[in-house]
Amino acid sequence: MVQIAVFGYGTVGSGVVEVIETNQKEIARKAGDGIHVKYVLDIRDFQGDPIQERIVHDVEVILADPEIKVICETMGGIEPAYTFTKKALMNGKSVCTSNKELVAAHGAELMRIAGEHQCSYLFEASVGGGIPIIRTMNDALTAEKIDRIEGILNGTTNYILTKMERDGAAFDIILKEAQELGYAERNPAADIEGHDACRKIAILSSILYGHNVDYRQIYTEGITKITPKDFVYAKAIDCKIKLIGLSVITKEGEFAMVSPRLVPADSPIAGVNDVFNGIQLHSNMLDTSLYYGRGAGKLPTASAVVGDVVECVKKIGGSIPAAWDETEKKLTDNGAFRQQYLVRIKGMPDAMQQKAEAAFGGIQIVQIPEAADEFAVLTGEMSEQEYRDAAEKIPEIIGMIRR
């Protein structure tokens, strides 16, 4: 019987215990040995809960116990998770985590430390909840040259955008509804401003390149400026609006960004709705593949953590190779990235078309009955810098969404 510990008995931590105890026979068969949660670290007590007899408040109790082989870090945040994880790895204890903040900030360092001490640092649950995207990239697609990752990586924002499209309601109204349903936090900034998706695309980009992509160099734009009219314009050109984490290799360079994007309605990722996540990869042999499922939630995320535990149990005394190293990967400035833009402009086409054409070149005029005093233009492919320069010439621009 392999003894493990859990750091943090919150939503995901309690889910880890539940998954292990509910599926213990299946897990033991696949791991080659039984797995038992010996300790749970938390600052709280849980009187009346059977877990109370395993609660400890001092991390050193766990770190000093030679029986503990694997730790599930489900605390979230940088500290004290970083300090506790580093100490555990230096003591030869593998760590499995759902903590995307910590992985994005210190993942490469922690993987190196794990390798130096014959243990592993795994983080499948840090991106896409229960969707096995990291193991897919590291194992199943090892023969592939991946050149594009585009993902709906945040369930909260996907729920909001889906409801805005279906109901024709304003952002603030749907955000409040999402908070009441528990899909959005009281302070939803990390989700709606795109920071959560940014950390996740940084992790996937780091795996793509094998080097560390600093999430702070990724251009990030949230969904707070999206309006009901934007969805009507999108429908007029047969598109959906999704918050997309994008990492792509083109002839112009290597780029990453997070922003609302117009996704063709017949694209597989366009059908990913509500709180679900979807990650679409393009590679040179397989072509396009889509990975879909619950991107968050107690049991889906916990299941991914326990999947990593099983991998670590199979490799006790050894180290699973790191997904990327600490070498900094410098991405190309997004000013060189080429794409189309749907641009909303105040005024009527017959009065503004010549001005728009002079700025953007060849354009497609898009009009909708719901907007009598404005119109939109779909540009040809142009770089971000070319768009910025052109947009400065048209102060009547109301908004823009990339395609």
VENJOGI-V298122 format. One record per residue. RES is the residue in one letter. SS is DSSP state (h for helix, s for strand, l for the rest). PSI is psi as a letter, one per 30 degrees, with the letter a starting at -180 (none if undefined). Layout:
# VENJOGI-V298122
res: (RES;RES)
ss: (SS;SS)
psi: (PSI;PSI)
This chain:
# VENJOGI-V298122
res: (M;V;Q;I;A;V;F;G;Y;G;T;V;G;S;G;V;V;E;V;I;E;T;N;Q;K;E;I;A;R;K;A;G;D;G;I;H;V;K;Y;V;L;D;I;R;D;F;Q;G;D;P;I;Q;E;R;I;V;H;D;V;E;V;I;L;A;D;P;E;I;K;V;I;C;E;T;M;G;G;I;E;P;A;Y;T;F;T;K;K;A;L;M;N;G;K;S;V;C;T;S;N;K;E;L;V;A;A;H;G;A;E;L;M;R;I;A;G;E;H;Q;C;S;Y;L;F;E;A;S;V;G;G;G;I;P;I;I;R;T;M;N;D;A;L;T;A;E;K;I;D;R;I;E;G;I;L;N;G;T;T;N;Y;I;L;T;K;M;E;R;D;G;A;A;F;D;I;I;L;K;E;A;Q;E;L;G;Y;A;E;R;N;P;A;A;D;I;E;G;H;D;A;C;R;K;I;A;I;L;S;S;I;L;Y;G;H;N;V;D;Y;R;Q;I;Y;T;E;G;I;T;K;I;T;P;K;D;F;V;Y;A;K;A;I;D;C;K;I;K;L;I;G;L;S;V;I;T;K;E;G;E;F;A;M;V;S;P;R;L;V;P;A;D;S;P;I;A;G;V;N;D;V;F;N;G;I;Q;L;H;S;N;M;L;D;T;S;L;Y;Y;G;R;G;A;G;K;L;P;T;A;S;A;V;V;G;D;V;V;E;C;V;K;K;I;G;G;S;I;P;A;A;W;D;E;T;E;K;K;L;T;D;N;G;A;F;R;Q;Q;Y;L;V;R;I;K;G;M;P;D;A;M;Q;Q;K;A;E;A;A;F;G;G;I;Q;I;V;Q;I;P;E;A;A;D;E;F;A;V;L;T;G;E;M;S;E;Q;E;Y;R;D;A;A;E;K;I;P;E;I;I;G;M;I;R;R)
ss: (l;s;s;s;s;s;s;l;l;l;h;h;h;h;h;h;h;h;h;h;h;h;l;h;h;h;h;h;h;h;h;l;l;l;s;s;s;s;s;s;s;l;l;l;l;l;l;l;l;h;h;h;h;h;s;s;l;l;h;h;h;h;h;l;l;l;l;s;s;s;s;s;s;l;l;l;l;l;l;l;h;h;h;h;h;h;h;h;h;h;l;l;l;s;s;s;s;l;l;h;h;h;h;h;h;h;h;h;h;h;h;h;h;h;h;h;l;l;l;l;s;s;l;h;h;h;l;l;l;l;l;l;h;h;h;h;h;h;h;h;l;l;l;l;l;s;s;s;s;s;s;s;l;l;h;h;h;h;h;h;h;h;h;h;h;h;h;l;l;l;h;h;h;h;h;h;h;h;h;h;l;l;l;l;l;l;l;l;h;h;h;h;l;l;h;h;h;h;h;h;h;h;h;h;h;h;h;h;h;l;l;s;l;l;h;h;h;l;s;s;l;l;l;l;l;l;l;h;h;h;h;h;h;h;h;h;l;l;s;s;s;s;s;s;s;s;s;s;s;s;l;l;s;s;s;s;s;s;s;s;s;s;s;s;l;l;l;h;h;h;h;l;l;l;l;s;s;s;s;s;s;s;s;l;l;l;s;s;s;s;s;s;s;s;l;l;l;h;h;h;h;h;h;h;h;h;h;h;h;h;h;h;h;h;l;l;l;l;l;l;l;l;l;l;l;l;l;s;l;l;l;l;l;h;h;h;l;s;s;l;s;s;s;s;s;s;l;l;h;h;h;h;h;h;h;h;h;h;h;h;l;l;s;s;s;s;l;l;l;l;l;l;l;s;s;s;s;s;s;l;l;s;s;h;h;h;h;h;h;h;h;l;l;l;l;l;s;s;s;s;s;s;l)
psi: (k;k;k;l;l;k;j;j;h;b;e;e;e;e;e;e;e;e;e;e;e;e;h;e;e;e;e;e;e;e;f;g;l;l;k;k;j;e;l;k;k;l;f;l;l;i;k;f;k;f;f;e;f;g;k;l;f;j;f;f;e;e;e;f;j;f;f;j;f;k;k;j;j;h;e;l;l;e;k;g;e;e;e;e;e;e;e;e;e;f;g;g;k;l;k;k;l;g;i;f;e;e;e;e;e;g;e;e;e;e;e;e;e;e;e;f;g;h;a;l;j;l;h;e;f;f;k;g;c;g;k;i;e;e;e;e;e;e;d;e;g;f;f;k;j;k;f;k;k;k;k;j;g;j;e;e;e;e;e;e;e;e;e;e;e;e;f;g;l;l;e;e;e;e;e;e;e;e;e;e;f;g;f;k;l;e;j;g;e;e;e;f;f;g;e;e;e;e;e;e;f;e;e;e;e;e;e;e;f;g;l;j;j;k;f;f;g;k;k;k;k;a;g;f;f;k;l;e;e;e;e;e;e;e;e;f;g;h;l;l;k;k;j;k;k;k;k;k;k;l;f;f;a;j;l;k;l;k;l;k;l;j;k;k;f;g;k;e;f;f;g;j;l;b;g;l;l;k;k;k;k;k;l;f;e;f;b;k;k;k;j;k;a;j;f;a;l;d;e;e;e;e;e;e;e;e;e;e;e;e;e;e;e;f;g;k;f;a;k;k;k;k;f;l;a;f;k;k;j;j;l;k;k;f;f;f;k;k;a;l;k;j;k;k;k;k;a;k;e;f;f;f;e;e;e;e;e;e;e;f;b;k;l;k;k;k;k;k;f;f;j;f;g;l;l;l;k;j;l;l;k;l;l;e;e;e;e;e;e;e;f;f;f;i;f;f;k;e;l;k;k;l;none)
